[in-house]
Amino acid sequence: MTPQMEIIVHTAEPRRVTPKELKELAETIRSSYLGMSVRAEWHERAGRGIALHEVVSISIKGAEALGATALAAMGKRIGEIAVDWARKRYARLHKSSTVSIPIYGPDGKVIKSVRVKRGKEESEDRKP
């Protein structure tokens, strides 16, 4: 039996990117991928440190059967959705910040990574 594909939207900083905002992003992704399980999860980061920007990670689980081309296309589309979400969020919050959004494939490797800066029209593709 093949595992069901699932997309997980996650942050370790729920005070900066709230659970409500994560759920909003998860719902937007779910509406593009009908029938796919998409959920938001968060937890407080352990330890101390200064985060220079916000981080929302997105993981695609159970997609081992997808080919590299299909997985890359899925990562690209999810990246577009996330960039649009970040821009709308910044417009609503009227705050200056940067959000990094790495998208991980089923093997745990980054397939797409974008960074959205408030006030910039373009997002940066940060895939290594």
Backbone as CSV, one residue per row, in Angstrom:
resi,resn,N_x,N_y,N_z,CA_x,CA_y,CA_z,C_x,C_y,C_z
1,MET,0.850,-1.188,0.000,0.000,0.000,0.000,0.890,1.246,0.000
2,THR,0.632,2.143,-0.935,1.419,3.373,-1.004,0.896,4.398,-0.014
3,PRO,1.819,5.129,0.620,1.367,6.151,1.561,0.671,7.289,0.823
4,GLN,-0.292,7.885,1.481,-1.009,9.000,0.893,-0.119,10.238,0.940
5,MET,-0.164,11.014,-0.144,0.611,12.247,-0.159,-0.001,13.246,0.812
6,GLU,0.876,13.978,1.459,0.446,14.989,2.422,1.419,16.159,2.353
7,ILE,0.878,17.343,2.493,1.694,18.556,2.532,1.569,19.136,3.931
8,ILE,2.719,19.447,4.531,2.738,20.006,5.878,3.360,21.397,5.827
9,VAL,2.629,22.371,6.336,3.089,23.762,6.433,3.493,23.967,7.890
10,HIS,4.724,24.418,8.130,5.259,24.422,9.486,6.060,25.695,9.802
11,THR,6.013,26.111,11.059,6.914,27.135,11.564,7.323,26.788,12.985
12,ALA,8.521,27.248,13.350,8.999,27.091,14.729,8.890,28.420,15.471
13,GLU,8.225,29.381,14.849,8.065,30.701,15.450,6.612,31.152,15.381
14,PRO,5.711,30.498,16.145,4.286,30.834,16.046,3.919,32.213,16.591
15,ARG,4.861,32.892,17.209,4.583,34.268,17.627,4.777,35.244,16.467
16,ARG,5.595,34.856,15.505,5.855,35.717,14.352,4.947,35.363,13.180
17,VAL,4.815,34.087,12.906,3.887,33.591,11.891,2.865,32.780,12.665
18,THR,1.681,33.336,12.824,0.693,32.760,13.726,0.066,31.472,13.173
19,PRO,-0.466,30.634,14.070,-1.181,29.445,13.616,-2.312,29.783,12.627
20,LYS,-2.991,30.875,12.850,-4.066,31.284,11.940,-3.508,31.549,10.537
21,GLU,-2.347,32.206,10.469,-1.727,32.486,9.167,-1.275,31.198,8.487
22,LEU,-0.727,30.270,9.266,-0.309,28.987,8.697,-1.503,28.214,8.149
23,LYS,-2.595,28.224,8.904,-3.809,27.539,8.445,-4.337,28.166,7.159
24,GLU,-4.218,29.483,7.055,-4.650,30.181,5.839,-3.818,29.714,4.635
25,LEU,-2.504,29.617,4.810,-1.639,29.136,3.734,-1.970,27.684,3.393
26,ALA,-2.158,26.846,4.407,-2.499,25.443,4.180,-3.804,25.318,3.395
27,GLU,-4.793,26.114,3.737,-6.085,26.072,3.031,-5.932,26.507,1.579
28,THR,-5.100,27.500,1.329,-4.875,27.968,-0.044,-4.197,26.876,-0.867
29,ILE,-3.223,26.206,-0.288,-2.567,25.094,-0.988,-3.559,23.964,-1.219
30,ARG,-4.363,23.635,-0.213,-5.366,22.558,-0.325,-6.338,22.838,-1.467
31,SER,-6.734,24.087,-1.631,-7.688,24.409,-2.687,-7.093,24.205,-4.082
32,SER,-5.766,24.241,-4.197,-5.116,23.987,-5.485,-4.873,22.505,-5.736
33,TYR,-4.787,21.739,-4.685,-4.538,20.306,-4.778,-5.701,19.561,-4.139
34,LEU,-6.829,19.547,-4.837,-8.044,18.925,-4.324,-7.798,17.465,-3.969
35,GLY,-8.296,17.080,-2.834,-8.179,15.699,-2.407,-6.881,15.377,-1.686
36,MET,-5.950,16.310,-1.647,-4.696,16.061,-0.960,-4.785,16.570,0.473
37,SER,-4.212,15.835,1.361,-4.173,16.240,2.765,-3.132,17.359,2.925
38,VAL,-3.557,18.470,3.480,-2.652,19.593,3.761,-2.950,20.045,5.178
39,ARG,-1.911,20.128,6.004,-2.128,20.564,7.384,-1.041,21.534,7.816
40,ALA,-1.397,22.318,8.819,-0.467,23.284,9.409,-0.041,22.772,10.777
41,GLU,1.222,22.938,11.098,1.695,22.589,12.430,2.761,23.593,12.856
42,TRP,2.884,23.743,14.155,3.833,24.711,14.708,4.287,24.250,16.065
43,HIS,5.435,24.740,16.449,5.947,24.507,17.796,6.946,25.616,18.096
44,GLU,7.143,25.873,19.363,8.101,26.896,19.777,9.514,26.370,19.561
45,ARG,10.342,27.203,19.000,11.743,26.854,18.802,12.416,26.688,20.157
46,ALA,13.199,25.650,20.298,13.922,25.421,21.556,15.184,26.275,21.576
47,GLY,15.561,26.741,22.736,16.776,27.536,22.856,16.538,28.987,22.516
48,ARG,17.608,29.707,22.484,17.519,31.130,22.179,18.312,31.433,20.921
49,GLY,17.968,32.512,20.319,18.658,32.938,19.118,17.887,34.060,18.472
50,ILE,18.540,34.755,17.606,17.892,35.859,16.904,17.609,35.411,15.486
51,ALA,16.355,35.431,15.115,15.964,35.114,13.749,15.890,36.424,12.974
52,LEU,16.649,36.509,11.902,16.667,37.733,11.114,15.458,37.839,10.202
53,HIS,14.798,36.728,9.967,13.583,36.746,9.172,12.701,35.570,9.576
54,GLU,11.502,35.592,9.082,10.534,34.544,9.392,10.774,33.342,8.479
55,VAL,10.496,32.161,8.996,10.667,30.947,8.196,9.397,30.111,8.282
56,VAL,8.883,29.767,7.125,7.763,28.842,7.009,8.251,27.728,6.097
57,SER,8.306,26.511,6.598,8.739,25.405,5.747,7.524,24.607,5.291
58,ILE,7.668,24.036,4.113,6.595,23.228,3.534,7.211,21.889,3.132
59,SER,6.619,20.800,3.592,7.125,19.464,3.282,6.083,18.680,2.506
60,ILE,6.541,17.988,1.478,5.677,17.110,0.689,6.033,15.684,1.086
61,LYS,5.121,15.013,1.746,5.351,13.653,2.250,4.608,12.640,1.392
62,GLY,5.165,11.445,1.280,4.487,10.353,0.578,4.452,10.498,-0.926
63,ALA,5.351,11.305,-1.497,5.339,11.546,-2.943,6.502,10.849,-3.647
64,GLU,7.006,9.776,-3.044,8.156,9.076,-3.614,7.883,8.551,-5.025
65,ALA,6.640,8.232,-5.330,6.292,7.671,-6.635,6.277,8.727,-7.743
66,LEU,6.260,9.993,-7.368,6.276,11.038,-8.385,7.645,11.103,-9.042
67,GLY,7.659,11.387,-10.314,8.927,11.587,-11.004,9.509,12.952,-10.655
68,ALA,10.771,13.145,-10.993,11.466,14.398,-10.683,10.772,15.599,-11.326
69,THR,10.289,15.445,-12.546,9.627,16.543,-13.247,8.325,16.933,-12.563
70,ALA,7.525,15.930,-12.182,6.249,16.209,-11.512,6.479,16.833,-10.144
71,LEU,7.492,16.351,-9.423,7.800,16.901,-8.102,8.293,18.345,-8.223
72,ALA,9.123,18.622,-9.220,9.609,19.990,-9.439,8.447,20.926,-9.790
73,ALA,7.515,20.447,-10.615,6.353,21.262,-10.982,5.478,21.536,-9.763
74,MET,5.332,20.533,-8.912,4.548,20.701,-7.690,5.229,21.710,-6.768
75,GLY,6.542,21.606,-6.615,7.295,22.557,-5.803,7.175,23.971,-6.341
76,LYS,7.227,24.115,-7.652,7.102,25.442,-8.270,5.734,26.042,-7.978
77,ARG,4.684,25.250,-8.153,3.310,25.755,-7.920,3.099,26.109,-6.457
78,ILE,3.567,25.268,-5.545,3.427,25.565,-4.119,4.226,26.821,-3.775
79,GLY,5.392,26.989,-4.388,6.185,28.204,-4.180,5.436,29.451,-4.625
80,GLU,4.770,29.384,-5.757,3.980,30.521,-6.245,2.853,30.864,-5.276
81,ILE,2.178,29.841,-4.780,1.094,30.049,-3.818,1.640,30.705,-2.553
82,ALA,2.785,30.224,-2.074,3.381,30.751,-0.844,3.835,32.204,-1.011
83,VAL,4.392,32.540,-2.162,4.813,33.918,-2.423,3.600,34.842,-2.415
84,ASP,2.525,34.429,-3.065,1.301,35.227,-3.081,0.751,35.407,-1.671
85,TRP,0.751,34.329,-0.879,0.300,34.392,0.515,1.144,35.388,1.310
86,ALA,2.462,35.340,1.158,3.359,36.234,1.904,3.113,37.692,1.533
87,ARG,2.933,37.969,0.266,2.681,39.358,-0.165,1.364,39.885,0.410
88,LYS,0.324,39.079,0.362,-0.967,39.504,0.921,-0.862,39.696,2.434
89,ARG,-0.116,38.839,3.084,0.087,38.930,4.533,0.791,40.234,4.891
90,TYR,1.847,40.570,4.176,2.566,41.807,4.459,1.693,43.037,4.207
91,ALA,0.908,42.996,3.163,0.014,44.130,2.874,-0.997,44.314,3.994
92,ARG,-1.477,43.207,4.537,-2.469,43.260,5.604,-1.854,43.709,6.938
93,LEU,-0.627,43.276,7.213,-0.007,43.552,8.500,0.744,44.884,8.543
94,HIS,1.056,45.430,7.398,1.808,46.691,7.328,3.089,46.608,8.143
95,LYS,3.818,45.514,7.985,5.066,45.396,8.717,6.198,45.062,7.758
96,SER,7.380,45.395,8.177,8.543,45.154,7.354,9.237,43.882,7.811
97,SER,9.389,42.939,6.923,10.034,41.695,7.280,10.379,40.927,6.012
98,THR,11.013,39.805,6.210,11.343,38.884,5.133,10.904,37.500,5.583
99,VAL,10.348,36.737,4.662,9.973,35.363,4.986,10.684,34.435,4.002
100,SER,11.338,33.425,4.557,11.964,32.381,3.743,11.063,31.167,3.759
101,ILE,10.887,30.565,2.585,9.981,29.424,2.468,10.691,28.300,1.707
102,PRO,11.348,27.402,2.434,11.906,26.224,1.769,10.824,25.162,1.592
103,ILE,10.851,24.486,0.453,9.893,23.414,0.166,10.694,22.126,0.025
104,TYR,10.362,21.155,0.878,11.095,19.897,0.938,10.332,18.790,0.235
105,GLY,11.063,17.964,-0.503,10.490,16.791,-1.138,10.402,15.641,-0.149
106,PRO,9.915,14.490,-0.600,9.725,13.351,0.296,11.034,12.800,0.873
107,ASP,12.161,13.106,0.233,13.459,12.637,0.741,14.088,13.613,1.733
108,GLY,13.373,14.714,2.026,13.875,15.700,2.982,14.809,16.731,2.376
109,LYS,15.028,16.670,1.066,15.893,17.629,0.387,15.059,18.780,-0.169
110,VAL,15.654,19.966,-0.200,14.959,21.145,-0.707,14.771,21.011,-2.217
111,ILE,13.517,21.146,-2.667,13.244,21.122,-4.108,12.995,22.521,-4.650
112,LYS,12.632,23.425,-3.755,12.371,24.822,-4.128,12.492,25.636,-2.861
113,SER,13.025,26.845,-2.978,13.114,27.726,-1.821,12.977,29.155,-2.308
114,VAL,12.077,29.895,-1.679,11.875,31.290,-2.064,12.019,32.187,-0.845
115,ARG,12.360,33.430,-1.106,12.435,34.433,-0.052,11.647,35.638,-0.551
116,VAL,10.734,36.110,0.289,9.890,37.246,-0.064,10.217,38.384,0.896
117,LYS,10.590,39.526,0.330,10.902,40.699,1.139,9.779,41.708,1.008
118,ARG,9.390,42.260,2.120,8.340,43.288,2.115,8.805,44.454,1.284
119,GLY,7.939,44.944,0.429,8.247,46.106,-0.386,8.920,45.767,-1.709
120,LYS,9.255,44.515,-1.923,9.879,44.106,-3.185,8.831,43.420,-4.040
121,GLU,8.807,43.777,-5.295,7.842,43.166,-6.211,8.188,41.724,-6.521
122,GLU,9.478,41.436,-6.599,9.880,40.095,-6.993,10.332,39.281,-5.793
123,SER,10.080,38.009,-5.862,10.608,37.114,-4.840,11.929,36.545,-5.369
124,GLU,12.738,36.064,-4.471,14.011,35.470,-4.870,13.883,33.956,-4.828
125,ASP,14.326,33.302,-5.885,14.389,31.850,-5.881,15.696,31.485,-5.211
126,ARG,15.621,30.777,-4.099,16.806,30.498,-3.289,17.231,29.037,-3.335
127,LYS,16.749,28.288,-4.311,17.096,26.863,-4.329,18.605,26.710,-4.484
128,PRO,19.204,25.883,-3.612,20.661,25.691,-3.701,21.079,24.996,-4.986
